[in-house]
């Protein structure tokens, strides 16, 4: 963490931080919304790969 902070400051950042990647608090509501087909013509929101990324952020890290 110290090395990351040092590099960020060298690049001009005032603040830097690291957090754990966890699914959003409204994930269950989002999945229900998708299951109810409320996404209309935005089919990309219901693609299995998109849903996997929302449920497990390690998929994209």
PyMOL Python script that loads the backbone (N, CA, C, O; Angstrom):
from pymol import cmd

cmd.read_pdbstr("""\
ATOM      1  N   UNK A   1       0.820  -1.190   0.000  1.00  0.00           N
ATOM      2  CA  UNK A   1       0.000   0.000   0.000  1.00  0.00           C
ATOM      3  C   UNK A   1       0.868   1.259   0.000  1.00  0.00           C
ATOM      4  O   UNK A   1       0.567   2.220  -0.707  1.00  0.00           O
ATOM      5  N   UNK A   2       1.914   1.255   0.771  1.00  0.00           N
ATOM      6  CA  UNK A   2       2.787   2.440   0.839  1.00  0.00           C
ATOM      7  C   UNK A   2       3.384   2.774  -0.525  1.00  0.00           C
ATOM      8  O   UNK A   2       3.479   3.945  -0.893  1.00  0.00           O
ATOM      9  N   UNK A   3       3.783   1.752  -1.269  1.00  0.00           N
ATOM     10  CA  UNK A   3       4.368   1.986  -2.592  1.00  0.00           C
ATOM     11  C   UNK A   3       3.324   2.598  -3.529  1.00  0.00           C
ATOM     12  O   UNK A   3       3.631   3.522  -4.282  1.00  0.00           O
ATOM     13  N   UNK A   4       2.107   2.089  -3.484  1.00  0.00           N
ATOM     14  CA  UNK A   4       1.027   2.630  -4.308  1.00  0.00           C
ATOM     15  C   UNK A   4       0.764   4.092  -3.948  1.00  0.00           C
ATOM     16  O   UNK A   4       0.614   4.939  -4.830  1.00  0.00           O
ATOM     17  N   UNK A   5       0.709   4.377  -2.666  1.00  0.00           N
ATOM     18  CA  UNK A   5       0.483   5.746  -2.197  1.00  0.00           C
ATOM     19  C   UNK A   5       1.610   6.672  -2.668  1.00  0.00           C
ATOM     20  O   UNK A   5       1.354   7.790  -3.114  1.00  0.00           O
ATOM     21  N   UNK A   6       2.825   6.212  -2.568  1.00  0.00           N
ATOM     22  CA  UNK A   6       3.987   6.995  -2.980  1.00  0.00           C
ATOM     23  C   UNK A   6       3.930   7.305  -4.482  1.00  0.00           C
ATOM     24  O   UNK A   6       4.168   8.440  -4.895  1.00  0.00           O
ATOM     25  N   UNK A   7       3.616   6.298  -5.284  1.00  0.00           N
ATOM     26  CA  UNK A   7       3.534   6.493  -6.734  1.00  0.00           C
ATOM     27  C   UNK A   7       2.395   7.439  -7.102  1.00  0.00           C
ATOM     28  O   UNK A   7       2.545   8.278  -7.990  1.00  0.00           O
ATOM     29  N   UNK A   8       1.263   7.306  -6.426  1.00  0.00           N
ATOM     30  CA  UNK A   8       0.121   8.183  -6.700  1.00  0.00           C
ATOM     31  C   UNK A   8       0.472   9.632  -6.396  1.00  0.00           C
ATOM     32  O   UNK A   8       0.114  10.530  -7.159  1.00  0.00           O
ATOM     33  N   UNK A   9       1.159   9.864  -5.308  1.00  0.00           N
ATOM     34  CA  UNK A   9       1.558  11.233  -4.940  1.00  0.00           C
ATOM     35  C   UNK A   9       2.543  11.804  -5.969  1.00  0.00           C
ATOM     36  O   UNK A   9       2.486  12.988  -6.301  1.00  0.00           O
ATOM     37  N   UNK A  10       3.446  10.950  -6.470  1.00  0.00           N
ATOM     38  CA  UNK A  10       4.378  11.402  -7.501  1.00  0.00           C
ATOM     39  C   UNK A  10       3.636  11.831  -8.763  1.00  0.00           C
ATOM     40  O   UNK A  10       4.083  12.725  -9.481  1.00  0.00           O
ATOM     41  N   UNK A  11       2.505  11.191  -9.026  1.00  0.00           N
ATOM     42  CA  UNK A  11       1.704  11.514 -10.205  1.00  0.00           C
ATOM     43  C   UNK A  11       0.762  12.692  -9.978  1.00  0.00           C
ATOM     44  O   UNK A  11       0.050  13.107 -10.892  1.00  0.00           O
ATOM     45  N   UNK A  12       0.760  13.230  -8.757  1.00  0.00           N
ATOM     46  CA  UNK A  12      -0.040  14.408  -8.476  1.00  0.00           C
ATOM     47  C   UNK A  12      -1.374  14.164  -7.793  1.00  0.00           C
ATOM     48  O   UNK A  12      -2.159  15.096  -7.619  1.00  0.00           O
ATOM     49  N   UNK A  13      -1.642  12.924  -7.405  1.00  0.00           N
ATOM     50  CA  UNK A  13      -2.893  12.636  -6.705  1.00  0.00           C
ATOM     51  C   UNK A  13      -2.795  13.087  -5.254  1.00  0.00           C
ATOM     52  O   UNK A  13      -1.773  12.873  -4.602  1.00  0.00           O
ATOM     53  N   UNK A  14      -3.850  13.710  -4.751  1.00  0.00           N
ATOM     54  CA  UNK A  14      -3.897  14.138  -3.354  1.00  0.00           C
ATOM     55  C   UNK A  14      -4.304  12.996  -2.436  1.00  0.00           C
ATOM     56  O   UNK A  14      -3.871  12.919  -1.287  1.00  0.00           O
ATOM     57  N   UNK A  15      -5.139  12.113  -2.959  1.00  0.00           N
ATOM     58  CA  UNK A  15      -5.646  11.006  -2.144  1.00  0.00           C
ATOM     59  C   UNK A  15      -5.541   9.704  -2.930  1.00  0.00           C
ATOM     60  O   UNK A  15      -5.633   9.692  -4.158  1.00  0.00           O
ATOM     61  N   UNK A  16      -5.348   8.622  -2.209  1.00  0.00           N
ATOM     62  CA  UNK A  16      -5.331   7.293  -2.819  1.00  0.00           C
ATOM     63  C   UNK A  16      -5.821   6.308  -1.767  1.00  0.00           C
ATOM     64  O   UNK A  16      -5.571   6.483  -0.574  1.00  0.00           O
ATOM     65  N   UNK A  17      -6.512   5.287  -2.211  1.00  0.00           N
ATOM     66  CA  UNK A  17      -6.998   4.286  -1.264  1.00  0.00           C
ATOM     67  C   UNK A  17      -7.287   2.973  -1.967  1.00  0.00           C
ATOM     68  O   UNK A  17      -7.421   2.919  -3.189  1.00  0.00           O
ATOM     69  N   UNK A  18      -7.378   1.931  -1.184  1.00  0.00           N
ATOM     70  CA  UNK A  18      -7.668   0.591  -1.692  1.00  0.00           C
ATOM     71  C   UNK A  18      -8.805   0.027  -0.857  1.00  0.00           C
ATOM     72  O   UNK A  18      -8.794   0.126   0.370  1.00  0.00           O
ATOM     73  N   UNK A  19      -9.779  -0.561  -1.522  1.00  0.00           N
ATOM     74  CA  UNK A  19     -10.910  -1.167  -0.825  1.00  0.00           C
ATOM     75  C   UNK A  19     -11.125  -2.581  -1.352  1.00  0.00           C
ATOM     76  O   UNK A  19     -10.644  -2.938  -2.428  1.00  0.00           O
ATOM     77  N   UNK A  20     -11.846  -3.366  -0.589  1.00  0.00           N
ATOM     78  CA  UNK A  20     -12.211  -4.709  -1.013  1.00  0.00           C
ATOM     79  C   UNK A  20     -13.333  -4.609  -2.039  1.00  0.00           C
ATOM     80  O   UNK A  20     -14.275  -3.837  -1.863  1.00  0.00           O
ATOM     81  N   UNK A  21     -13.232  -5.384  -3.099  1.00  0.00           N
ATOM     82  CA  UNK A  21     -14.274  -5.387  -4.129  1.00  0.00           C
ATOM     83  C   UNK A  21     -15.387  -6.340  -3.709  1.00  0.00           C
ATOM     84  O   UNK A  21     -15.192  -7.554  -3.649  1.00  0.00           O
ATOM     85  N   UNK A  22     -16.546  -5.777  -3.422  1.00  0.00           N
ATOM     86  CA  UNK A  22     -17.712  -6.580  -3.033  1.00  0.00           C
ATOM     87  C   UNK A  22     -18.899  -6.151  -3.890  1.00  0.00           C
ATOM     88  O   UNK A  22     -18.966  -5.002  -4.327  1.00  0.00           O
ATOM     89  N   UNK A  23     -19.836  -7.067  -4.132  1.00  0.00           N
ATOM     90  CA  UNK A  23     -21.024  -6.694  -4.907  1.00  0.00           C
ATOM     91  C   UNK A  23     -21.794  -5.566  -4.226  1.00  0.00           C
ATOM     92  O   UNK A  23     -21.744  -5.415  -3.005  1.00  0.00           O
ATOM     93  N   UNK A  24     -22.496  -4.788  -5.016  1.00  0.00           N
ATOM     94  CA  UNK A  24     -23.286  -3.685  -4.493  1.00  0.00           C
ATOM     95  C   UNK A  24     -24.404  -4.147  -3.568  1.00  0.00           C
ATOM     96  O   UNK A  24     -24.861  -5.288  -3.636  1.00  0.00           O
ATOM     97  N   UNK A  25     -24.828  -3.241  -2.710  1.00  0.00           N
ATOM     98  CA  UNK A  25     -25.869  -3.556  -1.739  1.00  0.00           C
ATOM     99  C   UNK A  25     -27.212  -3.838  -2.400  1.00  0.00           C
ATOM    100  O   UNK A  25     -28.062  -4.498  -1.804  1.00  0.00           O
ATOM    101  N   UNK A  26     -27.415  -3.357  -3.602  1.00  0.00           N
ATOM    102  CA  UNK A  26     -28.698  -3.529  -4.284  1.00  0.00           C
ATOM    103  C   UNK A  26     -28.664  -4.643  -5.324  1.00  0.00           C
ATOM    104  O   UNK A  26     -29.514  -4.684  -6.213  1.00  0.00           O
ATOM    105  N   UNK A  27     -27.695  -5.543  -5.222  1.00  0.00           N
ATOM    106  CA  UNK A  27     -27.561  -6.617  -6.203  1.00  0.00           C
ATOM    107  C   UNK A  27     -28.820  -7.467  -6.295  1.00  0.00           C
ATOM    108  O   UNK A  27     -29.265  -7.775  -7.401  1.00  0.00           O
ATOM    109  N   UNK A  28     -29.406  -7.853  -5.174  1.00  0.00           N
ATOM    110  CA  UNK A  28     -30.611  -8.692  -5.188  1.00  0.00           C
ATOM    111  C   UNK A  28     -31.751  -7.985  -5.919  1.00  0.00           C
ATOM    112  O   UNK A  28     -32.482  -8.612  -6.686  1.00  0.00           O
ATOM    113  N   UNK A  29     -31.903  -6.694  -5.687  1.00  0.00           N
ATOM    114  CA  UNK A  29     -32.951  -5.927  -6.369  1.00  0.00           C
ATOM    115  C   UNK A  29     -32.681  -5.869  -7.872  1.00  0.00           C
ATOM    116  O   UNK A  29     -33.604  -5.988  -8.678  1.00  0.00           O
ATOM    117  N   UNK A  30     -31.421  -5.686  -8.240  1.00  0.00           N
ATOM    118  CA  UNK A  30     -31.051  -5.648  -9.655  1.00  0.00           C
ATOM    119  C   UNK A  30     -31.353  -6.979 -10.325  1.00  0.00           C
ATOM    120  O   UNK A  30     -31.914  -7.011 -11.420  1.00  0.00           O
ATOM    121  N   UNK A  31     -30.983  -8.081  -9.672  1.00  0.00           N
ATOM    122  CA  UNK A  31     -31.233  -9.403 -10.246  1.00  0.00           C
ATOM    123  C   UNK A  31     -32.730  -9.666 -10.383  1.00  0.00           C
ATOM    124  O   UNK A  31     -33.161 -10.280 -11.358  1.00  0.00           O
ATOM    125  N   UNK A  32     -33.515  -9.214  -9.430  1.00  0.00           N
ATOM    126  CA  UNK A  32     -34.977  -9.351  -9.517  1.00  0.00           C
ATOM    127  C   UNK A  32     -35.519  -8.526 -10.678  1.00  0.00           C
ATOM    128  O   UNK A  32     -36.416  -8.970 -11.396  1.00  0.00           O
ATOM    129  N   UNK A  33     -34.985  -7.349 -10.857  1.00  0.00           N
ATOM    130  CA  UNK A  33     -35.375  -6.460 -11.948  1.00  0.00           C
ATOM    131  C   UNK A  33     -35.089  -7.120 -13.296  1.00  0.00           C
ATOM    132  O   UNK A  33     -35.912  -7.070 -14.210  1.00  0.00           O
ATOM    133  N   UNK A  34     -33.918  -7.736 -13.407  1.00  0.00           N
ATOM    134  CA  UNK A  34     -33.550  -8.447 -14.634  1.00  0.00           C
ATOM    135  C   UNK A  34     -34.473  -9.648 -14.834  1.00  0.00           C
ATOM    136  O   UNK A  34     -34.973  -9.863 -15.938  1.00  0.00           O
ATOM    137  N   UNK A  35     -34.705 -10.433 -13.778  1.00  0.00           N
ATOM    138  CA  UNK A  35     -35.563 -11.619 -13.868  1.00  0.00           C
ATOM    139  C   UNK A  35     -36.984 -11.250 -14.293  1.00  0.00           C
ATOM    140  O   UNK A  35     -37.656 -12.033 -14.964  1.00  0.00           O
ATOM    141  N   UNK A  36     -37.438 -10.068 -13.906  1.00  0.00           N
ATOM    142  CA  UNK A  36     -38.773  -9.594 -14.287  1.00  0.00           C
ATOM    143  C   UNK A  36     -38.773  -8.982 -15.687  1.00  0.00           C
ATOM    144  O   UNK A  36     -39.790  -8.459 -16.142  1.00  0.00           O
ATOM    145  N   UNK A  37     -37.638  -9.051 -16.362  1.00  0.00           N
ATOM    146  CA  UNK A  37     -37.451  -8.541 -17.724  1.00  0.00           C
ATOM    147  C   UNK A  37     -37.766  -7.050 -17.844  1.00  0.00           C
ATOM    148  O   UNK A  37     -38.306  -6.590 -18.850  1.00  0.00           O
ATOM    149  N   UNK A  38     -37.420  -6.319 -16.806  1.00  0.00           N
ATOM    150  CA  UNK A  38     -37.647  -4.874 -16.791  1.00  0.00           C
ATOM    151  C   UNK A  38     -36.603  -4.112 -17.616  1.00  0.00           C
ATOM    152  O   UNK A  38     -36.734  -2.907 -17.828  1.00  0.00           O
ATOM    153  N   UNK A  39     -35.582  -4.811 -18.072  1.00  0.00           N
ATOM    154  CA  UNK A  39     -34.515  -4.161 -18.834  1.00  0.00           C
ATOM    155  C   UNK A  39     -34.920  -3.848 -20.273  1.00  0.00           C
ATOM    156  O   UNK A  39     -34.171  -3.191 -20.996  1.00  0.00           O
ATOM    157  N   UNK A  40     -36.092  -4.310 -20.694  1.00  0.00           N
ATOM    158  CA  UNK A  40     -36.610  -3.981 -22.020  1.00  0.00           C
ATOM    159  C   UNK A  40     -35.644  -4.333 -23.135  1.00  0.00           C
ATOM    160  O   UNK A  40     -35.204  -5.477 -23.246  1.00  0.00           O
ATOM    161  N   UNK A  41     -35.314  -3.346 -23.962  1.00  0.00           N
ATOM    162  CA  UNK A  41     -34.443  -3.580 -25.113  1.00  0.00           C
ATOM    163  C   UNK A  41     -32.958  -3.573 -24.757  1.00  0.00           C
ATOM    164  O   UNK A  41     -32.106  -3.741 -25.630  1.00  0.00           O
ATOM    165  N   UNK A  42     -32.654  -3.381 -23.496  1.00  0.00           N
ATOM    166  CA  UNK A  42     -31.246  -3.365 -23.071  1.00  0.00           C
ATOM    167  C   UNK A  42     -30.812  -4.780 -22.693  1.00  0.00           C
ATOM    168  O   UNK A  42     -30.389  -5.032 -21.565  1.00  0.00           O
ATOM    169  N   UNK A  43     -30.923  -5.699 -23.654  1.00  0.00           N
ATOM    170  CA  UNK A  43     -30.628  -7.106 -23.420  1.00  0.00           C
ATOM    171  C   UNK A  43     -29.228  -7.368 -22.895  1.00  0.00           C
ATOM    172  O   UNK A  43     -28.994  -8.361 -22.206  1.00  0.00           O
ATOM    173  N   UNK A  44     -28.303  -6.489 -23.215  1.00  0.00           N
ATOM    174  CA  UNK A  44     -26.929  -6.668 -22.745  1.00  0.00           C
ATOM    175  C   UNK A  44     -26.854  -6.713 -21.218  1.00  0.00           C
ATOM    176  O   UNK A  44     -25.933  -7.313 -20.666  1.00  0.00           O
ATOM    177  N   UNK A  45     -27.816  -6.082 -20.528  1.00  0.00           N
ATOM    178  CA  UNK A  45     -27.813  -6.095 -19.064  1.00  0.00           C
ATOM    179  C   UNK A  45     -28.070  -7.486 -18.500  1.00  0.00           C
ATOM    180  O   UNK A  45     -27.659  -7.789 -17.380  1.00  0.00           O
ATOM    181  N   UNK A  46     -28.750  -8.335 -19.273  1.00  0.00           N
ATOM    182  CA  UNK A  46     -29.110  -9.675 -18.802  1.00  0.00           C
ATOM    183  C   UNK A  46     -28.165 -10.759 -19.311  1.00  0.00           C
ATOM    184  O   UNK A  46     -28.368 -11.937 -19.020  1.00  0.00           O
ATOM    185  N   UNK A  47     -27.139 -10.380 -20.063  1.00  0.00           N
ATOM    186  CA  UNK A  47     -26.197 -11.390 -20.563  1.00  0.00           C
ATOM    187  C   UNK A  47     -25.509 -12.081 -19.396  1.00  0.00           C
ATOM    188  O   UNK A  47     -25.157 -11.435 -18.409  1.00  0.00           O
ATOM    189  N   UNK A  48     -25.314 -13.397 -19.504  1.00  0.00           N
ATOM    190  CA  UNK A  48     -24.675 -14.141 -18.406  1.00  0.00           C
ATOM    191  C   UNK A  48     -23.323 -13.573 -17.977  1.00  0.00           C
ATOM    192  O   UNK A  48     -23.018 -13.544 -16.785  1.00  0.00           O
ATOM    193  N   UNK A  49     -22.510 -13.120 -18.936  1.00  0.00           N
ATOM    194  CA  UNK A  49     -21.202 -12.569 -18.566  1.00  0.00           C
ATOM    195  C   UNK A  49     -21.353 -11.271 -17.778  1.00  0.00           C
ATOM    196  O   UNK A  49     -20.572 -11.014 -16.862  1.00  0.00           O
ATOM    197  N   UNK A  50     -22.342 -10.453 -18.118  1.00  0.00           N
ATOM    198  CA  UNK A  50     -22.569  -9.206 -17.383  1.00  0.00           C
ATOM    199  C   UNK A  50     -23.058  -9.486 -15.968  1.00  0.00           C
ATOM    200  O   UNK A  50     -22.628  -8.839 -15.013  1.00  0.00           O
ATOM    201  N   UNK A  51     -23.962 -10.459 -15.840  1.00  0.00           N
ATOM    202  CA  UNK A  51     -24.480 -10.811 -14.518  1.00  0.00           C
ATOM    203  C   UNK A  51     -23.379 -11.414 -13.651  1.00  0.00           C
ATOM    204  O   UNK A  51     -23.317 -11.154 -12.449  1.00  0.00           O
ATOM    205  N   UNK A  52     -22.508 -12.221 -14.263  1.00  0.00           N
ATOM    206  CA  UNK A  52     -21.395 -12.825 -13.512  1.00  0.00           C
ATOM    207  C   UNK A  52     -20.481 -11.745 -12.950  1.00  0.00           C
ATOM    208  O   UNK A  52     -20.020 -11.853 -11.814  1.00  0.00           O
ATOM    209  N   UNK A  53     -20.214 -10.706 -13.734  1.00  0.00           N
ATOM    210  CA  UNK A  53     -19.350  -9.615 -13.264  1.00  0.00           C
ATOM    211  C   UNK A  53     -19.969  -8.863 -12.100  1.00  0.00           C
ATOM    212  O   UNK A  53     -19.263  -8.439 -11.185  1.00  0.00           O
ATOM    213  N   UNK A  54     -21.273  -8.697 -12.130  1.00  0.00           N
ATOM    214  CA  UNK A  54     -21.943  -7.983 -11.035  1.00  0.00           C
ATOM    215  C   UNK A  54     -21.959  -8.804  -9.751  1.00  0.00           C
ATOM    216  O   UNK A  54     -21.918  -8.247  -8.654  1.00  0.00           O
ATOM    217  N   UNK A  55     -22.019 -10.138  -9.889  1.00  0.00           N
ATOM    218  CA  UNK A  55     -22.121 -10.993  -8.716  1.00  0.00           C
ATOM    219  C   UNK A  55     -20.768 -11.337  -8.108  1.00  0.00           C
ATOM    220  O   UNK A  55     -20.670 -11.589  -6.908  1.00  0.00           O
ATOM    221  N   UNK A  56     -19.729 -11.348  -8.932  1.00  0.00           N
ATOM    222  CA  UNK A  56     -18.386 -11.681  -8.448  1.00  0.00           C
ATOM    223  C   UNK A  56     -17.395 -10.735  -9.113  1.00  0.00           C
ATOM    224  O   UNK A  56     -16.971 -10.967 -10.245  1.00  0.00           O
ATOM    225  N   UNK A  57     -17.033  -9.684  -8.418  1.00  0.00           N
ATOM    226  CA  UNK A  57     -16.170  -8.662  -9.004  1.00  0.00           C
ATOM    227  C   UNK A  57     -14.773  -9.178  -9.326  1.00  0.00           C
ATOM    228  O   UNK A  57     -14.038  -8.533 -10.074  1.00  0.00           O
ATOM    229  N   UNK A  58     -14.395 -10.323  -8.777  1.00  0.00           N
ATOM    230  CA  UNK A  58     -13.099 -10.908  -9.113  1.00  0.00           C
ATOM    231  C   UNK A  58     -13.052 -11.354 -10.567  1.00  0.00           C
ATOM    232  O   UNK A  58     -11.970 -11.543 -11.122  1.00  0.00           O
ATOM    233  N   UNK A  59     -14.215 -11.525 -11.191  1.00  0.00           N
ATOM    234  CA  UNK A  59     -14.277 -11.898 -12.598  1.00  0.00           C
ATOM    235  C   UNK A  59     -13.625 -10.817 -13.458  1.00  0.00           C
ATOM    236  O   UNK A  59     -13.031 -11.125 -14.492  1.00  0.00           O
ATOM    237  N   UNK A  60     -13.731  -9.563 -13.043  1.00  0.00           N
ATOM    238  CA  UNK A  60     -13.164  -8.477 -13.851  1.00  0.00           C
ATOM    239  C   UNK A  60     -11.827  -7.964 -13.332  1.00  0.00           C
ATOM    240  O   UNK A  60     -11.178  -7.155 -13.995  1.00  0.00           O
ATOM    241  N   UNK A  61     -11.413  -8.414 -12.175  1.00  0.00           N
ATOM    242  CA  UNK A  61     -10.145  -7.921 -11.621  1.00  0.00           C
ATOM    243  C   UNK A  61      -8.969  -8.716 -12.103  1.00  0.00           C
ATOM    244  O   UNK A  61      -7.833  -8.427 -11.727  1.00  0.00           O
TER     245      UNK A  61
END
""", "prot")
cmd.dss("prot")
cmd.show_as("cartoon", "prot")
cmd.util.cbc("prot")
cmd.orient("prot")
